[in-house]
Amino acid sequence: MAQTTKKPTTASGRISRRRFTTAAAATTIAAATPLRYGLAASTMKLGILLPRSGPQGQIGIDCQRGADLANPILTKHGYPEIEFILGDTETKVDVSRARAEKLISDGAHAIMGCFDSGQTMAAAQVAEQKNIPFICNIAAVPALTERGFKYVVRNFVTGPMIVRDAFENQKALFAMTGKTPKTVVLMHVADTFGNSVKGGINAMFPRFKMPYKIVEQIAYDPYGRDFAAEVRKAKATKADAVWMVSRLLDAIGMTKEMIKQRWDTMGVMSTGPGYYEDNYIKALGKYSEDIVSFVP
């Protein structure tokens, strides 16, 4: 199940993950612009709400680069220039709610965010109450578009969609490599996103008739600093492979702990941000190998 991880490049027509992220963010902004832009004489003010500090700060900063690059791209295609009002959730749900209210009071015509499902749900509820359009750039929790909100637009897949694609691609991977794990241990962050994906896995597992058995499901604090107990528990299952639903810092911490405990598996199957991030690869070097990411 090994996968050779290459550093992002821009040569030979390839595009790096970061360049793709920034381009996608700019495209999202372009798609969102007409939502409220009925007055051509005034400047469209768009609140950009992201976790730019705290445990998810690096991911939020990467997303922010999309907004930084957006205006030249938008004006080139005939859109009016947008005034961006920035907000930092600090990777906290309650702060996300407060920052959304602040962005609206500062004159935002619409809000885009927040990368994290819990923070996104909190901000979207504020926008809905204020009749302000909210564009979800990244957040997988299904409830975001299942509660009948009138002002919420999702530009991202749901947790069940991620799980469905993961099952299908796992089967394809096993067929291509001729290697199939018989047992898998599921380790997931204990937050809105992680619980949503875990729920999708449990609900859809029987339907896909996967060739392996999930022998244990281990939830953990995504912002914990010591994952020794969780890794020890997972290793004790003697599972052939690991299915990880993670963030960035915990992905780094988990891998370091697996190395420390000399836990050798067929590989890690990831459905979540973390293992494919530039900073994970930089932090782990050769130990960032044997990771297969099943992400949108």
C-alpha positions as CSV (number, residue, x, y, z in Angstrom):
1,M,0.0,0.0,0.0
2,A,3.0,2.2,-0.2
3,Q,2.8,5.5,-2.1
4,T,5.8,7.5,-3.1
5,T,5.2,11.1,-1.9
6,K,6.8,13.8,-4.0
7,K,7.3,17.3,-3.1
8,P,4.9,19.7,-4.9
9,T,6.3,20.9,-8.2
10,T,5.3,23.4,-10.9
11,A,7.4,21.9,-13.7
12,S,6.3,19.7,-16.5
13,G,2.7,20.9,-16.3
14,R,2.2,19.6,-12.8
15,I,0.6,21.8,-10.2
16,S,1.3,21.8,-6.5
17,R,-1.3,21.2,-3.9
18,R,-0.8,24.7,-2.6
19,R,-1.2,26.3,-6.0
20,F,-4.3,24.2,-6.6
21,T,-5.7,25.3,-3.2
22,T,-5.2,29.0,-3.9
23,A,-6.7,28.7,-7.4
24,A,-9.7,26.8,-6.1
25,A,-10.2,29.4,-3.4
26,A,-10.2,32.2,-6.0
27,T,-12.7,30.2,-8.1
28,T,-14.9,29.8,-5.1
29,I,-14.9,33.5,-4.5
30,A,-15.8,34.2,-8.1
31,A,-18.7,31.8,-7.9
32,A,-19.9,33.4,-4.7
33,T,-19.6,37.0,-5.9
34,P,-23.0,37.3,-7.6
35,L,-24.9,36.1,-4.5
36,R,-25.3,39.6,-3.0
37,Y,-23.7,41.8,-5.6
38,G,-26.8,43.6,-6.7
39,L,-25.4,47.1,-6.4
40,A,-22.7,47.6,-8.9
41,A,-21.9,51.1,-7.7
42,S,-20.8,49.8,-4.2
43,T,-17.9,47.6,-3.3
44,M,-18.6,44.0,-2.5
45,K,-17.3,43.2,1.0
46,L,-16.6,39.6,1.6
47,G,-15.7,38.3,5.1
48,I,-13.0,35.6,5.0
49,L,-13.2,33.5,8.2
50,L,-10.5,30.9,8.7
51,P,-8.5,29.4,11.6
52,R,-5.3,31.4,11.0
53,S,-4.0,30.7,14.5
54,G,-4.2,27.9,17.0
55,P,-3.8,24.2,16.1
56,Q,-5.2,24.5,12.6
57,G,-3.5,27.8,11.9
58,Q,-1.2,26.6,9.1
59,I,-4.1,25.2,7.1
60,G,-6.1,28.4,7.5
61,I,-3.1,30.4,6.3
62,D,-2.8,28.3,3.2
63,C,-6.5,28.9,2.5
64,Q,-6.0,32.6,3.0
65,R,-3.5,32.7,0.1
66,G,-6.5,32.0,-2.2
67,A,-8.1,35.3,-1.1
68,D,-4.7,37.1,-1.4
69,L,-4.5,36.1,-5.1
70,A,-8.2,36.5,-5.9
71,N,-8.7,40.1,-7.0
72,P,-6.3,40.2,-10.0
73,I,-7.9,36.9,-11.2
74,L,-11.5,38.2,-10.7
75,T,-10.9,41.6,-12.3
76,K,-9.3,39.9,-15.3
77,H,-12.5,38.0,-15.9
78,G,-14.7,41.1,-15.5
79,Y,-15.7,40.9,-11.9
80,P,-15.6,44.1,-9.8
81,E,-12.8,44.2,-7.2
82,I,-13.8,42.8,-3.8
83,E,-12.9,44.2,-0.4
84,F,-11.9,41.3,1.9
85,I,-12.5,41.6,5.6
86,L,-10.4,39.0,7.4
87,G,-11.4,37.1,10.5
88,D,-9.4,34.5,12.6
89,T,-11.4,31.8,14.4
90,E,-8.3,30.8,16.4
91,T,-9.4,27.2,15.8
92,K,-12.2,27.7,18.3
93,V,-16.0,27.2,17.7
94,D,-17.1,30.0,20.1
95,V,-14.5,32.4,18.6
96,S,-15.8,31.5,15.1
97,R,-19.3,32.5,16.1
98,A,-18.1,35.8,17.6
99,R,-15.9,36.6,14.6
100,A,-18.8,36.0,12.2
101,E,-20.9,38.5,14.1
102,K,-18.0,41.0,14.0
103,L,-17.5,40.6,10.2
104,I,-21.2,41.3,9.7
105,S,-21.1,44.4,12.0
106,D,-18.1,45.5,10.0
107,G,-20.2,45.5,6.8
108,A,-19.5,42.1,5.2
109,H,-22.1,41.4,2.5
110,A,-21.2,37.7,2.6
111,I,-18.9,35.4,4.6
112,M,-16.8,32.5,3.3
113,G,-15.2,29.8,5.6
114,C,-14.2,28.1,7.8
115,F,-12.3,24.9,6.8
116,D,-13.3,23.2,10.1
117,S,-16.8,21.6,10.3
118,G,-17.6,22.8,13.9
119,Q,-16.4,26.3,13.3
120,T,-18.2,26.5,10.0
121,M,-21.5,25.4,11.5
122,A,-21.3,28.0,14.2
123,A,-20.5,30.8,11.7
124,A,-23.2,29.7,9.3
125,Q,-25.8,29.8,12.0
126,V,-24.9,33.4,12.7
127,A,-25.0,34.3,9.0
128,E,-28.4,32.6,8.7
129,Q,-29.8,34.6,11.6
130,K,-28.6,37.8,10.0
131,N,-29.8,36.9,6.5
132,I,-26.2,37.1,5.2
133,P,-25.0,34.6,2.5
134,F,-22.5,32.1,3.9
135,I,-20.3,30.2,1.4
136,C,-18.8,27.0,2.8
137,N,-15.4,26.6,1.2
138,I,-14.4,23.5,3.2
139,A,-16.5,21.6,5.8
140,A,-17.9,18.1,5.5
141,V,-20.5,17.9,8.2
142,P,-23.8,17.0,6.4
143,A,-26.0,19.0,8.7
144,L,-24.7,22.2,7.2
145,T,-27.0,21.8,4.2
146,E,-29.6,19.5,5.8
147,R,-31.2,22.0,8.2
148,G,-33.0,24.1,5.6
149,F,-30.8,27.1,5.8
150,K,-31.7,29.7,3.1
151,Y,-28.4,31.6,3.1
152,V,-25.8,28.8,3.1
153,V,-24.0,27.6,0.0
154,R,-21.7,24.5,0.1
155,N,-18.7,24.3,-2.2
156,F,-17.4,21.0,-0.6
157,V,-18.3,17.4,-0.4
158,T,-20.1,15.9,2.7
159,G,-18.7,13.3,5.1
160,P,-20.7,10.5,3.5
161,M,-19.4,11.4,0.1
162,I,-15.8,11.3,1.3
163,V,-16.5,7.9,2.8
164,R,-18.1,6.5,-0.3
165,D,-15.2,7.6,-2.5
166,A,-12.8,6.2,0.1
167,F,-14.4,2.7,0.0
168,E,-14.4,2.7,-3.8
169,N,-10.8,3.8,-4.1
170,Q,-9.6,1.4,-1.5
171,K,-11.1,-1.5,-3.5
172,A,-9.4,-0.1,-6.6
173,L,-6.1,0.2,-4.7
174,F,-6.2,-3.3,-3.4
175,A,-7.0,-4.7,-6.8
176,M,-4.1,-2.8,-8.4
177,T,-1.5,-3.8,-5.8
178,G,-2.7,-7.3,-5.1
179,K,-2.4,-6.5,-1.4
180,T,-5.5,-6.4,0.8
181,P,-5.6,-5.9,4.6
182,K,-7.7,-8.3,6.5
183,T,-8.1,-6.1,9.5
184,V,-8.1,-2.3,9.9
185,V,-8.1,-0.1,13.0
186,L,-9.9,3.2,12.7
187,M,-8.5,6.2,14.5
188,H,-10.4,9.5,14.3
189,V,-10.4,13.0,15.8
190,A,-13.2,13.5,18.3
191,D,-14.7,16.6,16.8
192,T,-17.5,17.4,14.4
193,F,-15.6,16.4,11.3
194,G,-14.2,13.2,12.8
195,N,-17.5,12.0,14.2
196,S,-19.3,12.8,10.9
197,V,-16.8,10.6,8.9
198,K,-16.9,7.9,11.5
199,G,-20.7,7.9,11.4
200,G,-20.5,7.6,7.6
201,I,-18.1,4.7,7.8
202,N,-20.3,2.7,10.2
203,A,-23.4,3.4,8.2
204,M,-22.0,2.5,4.8
205,F,-19.6,-0.3,5.6
206,P,-22.0,-3.2,5.2
207,R,-23.3,-1.9,1.9
208,F,-19.8,-1.8,0.3
209,K,-18.9,-5.3,1.5
210,M,-15.3,-4.3,2.2
211,P,-12.7,-7.2,2.3
212,Y,-11.5,-6.3,5.7
213,K,-12.9,-6.1,9.3
214,I,-12.6,-2.9,11.4
215,V,-11.4,-4.4,14.6
216,E,-11.3,-1.2,16.7
217,Q,-12.4,2.4,16.6
218,I,-10.3,4.8,18.6
219,A,-11.3,8.5,19.1
220,Y,-8.7,11.0,20.2
221,D,-8.3,14.7,21.0
222,P,-7.1,16.3,17.7
223,Y,-5.2,19.0,19.7
224,G,-3.6,16.5,22.1
225,R,0.2,16.5,22.6
226,D,0.7,12.9,23.6
227,F,-0.8,10.1,21.5
228,A,1.1,7.3,23.2
229,A,-1.9,5.7,24.8
230,E,-4.0,5.8,21.6
231,V,-1.2,4.3,19.5
232,R,-0.5,1.6,22.1
233,K,-4.2,0.6,22.0
234,A,-4.3,0.6,18.2
235,K,-1.0,-1.4,18.0
236,A,-2.4,-4.0,20.4
237,T,-5.2,-4.8,17.9
238,K,-2.5,-6.2,15.5
239,A,-4.5,-4.7,12.6
240,D,-2.9,-4.9,9.2
241,A,-3.6,-1.3,8.3
242,V,-4.7,2.0,9.9
243,W,-7.6,4.2,8.7
244,M,-6.9,7.7,10.0
245,V,-9.3,10.7,10.1
246,S,-7.0,13.5,11.2
247,R,-5.9,17.1,11.2
248,L,-2.3,18.3,10.6
249,L,-0.6,18.4,14.0
250,D,-2.1,15.2,15.2
251,A,-1.0,13.5,12.0
252,I,2.5,14.5,12.7
253,G,2.2,13.5,16.4
254,M,0.6,10.1,15.5
255,T,3.3,9.2,13.0
256,K,6.1,10.1,15.4
257,E,4.5,8.0,18.1
258,M,4.1,5.0,15.7
259,I,7.8,5.3,14.9
260,K,8.7,5.5,18.6
261,Q,6.6,2.4,19.4
262,R,8.0,0.6,16.3
263,W,4.5,-0.1,14.9
264,D,5.0,-1.4,11.4
265,T,1.8,-1.7,9.3
266,M,0.9,-2.1,5.6
267,G,0.2,1.6,5.6
268,V,-2.0,4.4,6.6
269,M,-5.2,5.2,4.8
270,S,-6.2,8.9,5.4
271,T,-9.5,10.7,4.9
272,G,-8.8,14.1,6.2
273,P,-6.4,17.0,6.1
274,G,-3.0,16.3,7.6
275,Y,-1.1,13.6,5.9
276,Y,-1.0,15.3,2.5
277,E,0.0,18.7,3.8
278,D,3.4,20.2,2.9
279,N,4.2,20.7,6.5
280,Y,3.6,17.0,7.3
281,I,6.0,15.9,4.5
282,K,8.6,18.4,5.7
283,A,8.3,17.3,9.3
284,L,8.5,13.6,8.7
285,G,10.7,13.3,5.6
286,K,11.1,9.6,4.6
287,Y,8.5,8.7,7.3
288,S,5.9,10.5,5.3
289,E,5.9,7.5,2.9
290,D,3.3,4.6,3.0
291,I,0.4,7.1,3.2
292,V,-2.5,6.9,0.9
293,S,-4.9,9.9,1.1
294,F,-8.5,9.4,0.1
295,V,-9.6,13.0,0.0
296,P,-11.9,15.0,-2.4
